[in-house]
């Protein structure tokens, strides 16, 4: 029989903001316990006990509620927006003989073939949904990417699941990809405003000077011709 981390809890009668603040001042966390078909219960958990339970790495906890030993999971936790301390917890009862659907984190391991060839590894999905008994809930799922080649991807169907654990997420869910880096595109040189106009003005000015030069040359030629005729007459 598997052993579970024992999470001490106590009943609380007060409800509302004032009562919750008083509980927190005493070093405890307000909590709600629920299970389908049963009324919800208001509980309080010592902050140190809760942090130790979370750090234990287990996902199912043994609690004593109303004199009965029950097994629970942390369904939700609320955090203070500034201090990031846990300010409220929801505990959901689970039965060891009933399968449940949970979301499990995915951890990549190994160095892919594509990465050694310059490819970029991108993890598209960080969690995956599985179904299993509370006693079989793994802490995480390892995804071996050592055989991942360039321009290829690993899907949920490629994950190796523990025994008695089945996949709930679609099999074609992309877990990780390996793609070549994007080629850098050199930006085209920008045309500075006014350059085209200046160039046009320079061309027009050059053409004007050339035309003036032709006119002066014609005048000089005409003058030389007149001088020649005068010399003949003399």
N, C-alpha and C positions, 0 to 999 in steps of 0.2 A: 504494500500500500504506500502510495506516495505521501510525503510529508509536505505540509504547507506552512507558510509563515503565519504565526498567530498575531493577529492585529486586534489589540484590546479596544473595545468601544464601551460607551456608557450612554444611557438614555438621557435625554434633555427634555424638560417640560416647556421651557420658554421658547417662544417663536418671535420672529420679527427682528428688525434691525438692532434695537437696543439689546435684546438678549444675545444676538450673534456677536455684538461688540464685546459684551461682558465675557463671553466664552473665549474670545480671542485674547482678551487681556489676561486671562488665566492660563495662557499657553496652550489652548486647545483649538481645534478646528470644527466648526459646525458641519454636520453631515446628514444626508438623507439616505435611508435604506429602503429599497423597494424590490418587489417581485410580483410578477403578474398573478392576479387572483388574491393578493394579500394587501392589506392596508400599508401605506408608507409609514415609516417611523423616523422620528427626529433623534439623531445621535450626536455625540461629541467624541472626537478622537484627539488624543494627546499629540501635539505637533511632532515631538521627537519620535514617538512610535510610528507615526505615519511616514516620516522621512526615512526611518530605518526600513520600513516595509517596502518602500519604493526602491531603495538602494539594494534590497535583497536580490533583485532581478527576477523575482517571481511575479506572476500575473494573477494567481488565485490565492486568496487569503482566507484563513480560518478565523471566524469571529464567533463570539458568544453573545447571542441576542435573545433576550427573554428566556435565558436559561437553556437555550438550544444551540448546539453547534451547527453553524451554517457556513457555507463557502461563498465568498463574494469576489467580485472584480471591481476595479475602479472604472466606472462608466464615464465619469466626467470630473474635472477639477477646474475650479475658478481661481484666477490669480489676481493679486493686487496690481493695478496698472503701473504703479511707480516702484514699489519694493519687490514686485514679482513673487511675493510670498503666497502660499496657498491659503485661500480664505474660505473655501467651501468645497465639499467633496460629495459626489453621488456614488453610493455603493449599490451594485446590482447583485442579487443572489443568483447563483448558478448551481445546477445539480450535476453531480459527477457522472450520472448515467444519461444525461441529455446533451446531445451535440449542440454546439453554438457556433455562430459566425463571428469572427473577430478579424481585426485589421492588424497585420504584422509588419514590422519594418523589414526592409530588404537591405542587406549589407553586401557590397561588392568585394570580391577577393580575387587575387591573381593579377598578372599583367598580360593584357591581351596582345595577340600577334599584331593586330592592326595598330595599336599604340606604338609598338616598337618600330613600325614603318612610318611613323609621323602622324598617325590618325588621332583624332580627338574623341575622348570617351565622354559621353553625355548620359547621365542617368535620368530617364524620362519619368520613371515611377519610383517613389521611395517606400511605398507600402503596398501590400497585397492582401486581399480578403481570402480567408480559408475557413473551413468548417472542421471541427473536431470536438472531442470531449474536453471539458475544462482541465482534466488531468494531463492532456496531451498538447496543451497550448505551448508552442515554442517561443523562446524569447525573441528570436528573429529568424529570418531565412537567409542563408548564404547563397549568393549568385556567383558562380565561378565563371569569370570572363576570359580565362587564359586562352581559350580557343576562338575568341571573337576576332574575326578578320576585318580588314578594311572594307568599308561600304557594306557592312552587315549589321544585324540587330539581334538582340535576345528578347524573346517574348516570355510571357508567363508560363507557356507550355514547356519551356526549356528548364524551368526551375525543378530542382530535385527536392521533393517534399518528404518529410519524415513519414514513417508508417502511421496509419490511422489518421492521416491528415489529407483532406481533399481540397482542391482548388475551387473557389467560388467566383473569383474574378474571371472575365473572359480570357480564353487561352491566347488570343491574339493581342493582349495588352502588351505594349512595348515597355520593356524594363530598362534596357540600355542600348545605345547605338555607338558605332565607331565610324566616323566620317573623316575624309581628308580635310585639312584646314582650307578655309576659303582663300582663293587667290586675291592678293591685294591689287586693287585697280588704281592705277596712277591717275590722279585728277588732271583733266585737260587744263592747259594754261588759260587763265581768264584774260579776256581782252579788256584792257583798261579803258574806261570811258573817255572818249575824246581822241584816242590814238588814231582812229581811222580818219577823223576829220583833219587832224594835223597833217597826216600823210597826204591827204588829198590837197590840202593847201600848199604843201611843199611841192607837189607835182605841178600844180597850177602855176606856182611861182617860177619853177624851173622852166616850164613851157613858155611863160611870158618872157623870161630873160632870153631864152633861145630865139624867140620871135623878134625881140628888140635887136639882138645881135645880127640877125639876118637883114633887118631893115638898115642898120648902120653900114653893113657890108655893101648893100646896094647903093647907099648914098655915096660911099667912098668910091665905088666903081664908076658911078656917074660923074663924080668930080674929076676923076682921073681922065675920063674920056673928054670932058670939056677942056681940060688943060691941054690935051693932045691936039685938039682941033685949033686952039688958039696959037699954038706953036707953029702949026703948018701955015696959018694965015700970015704969021710974021715972016 
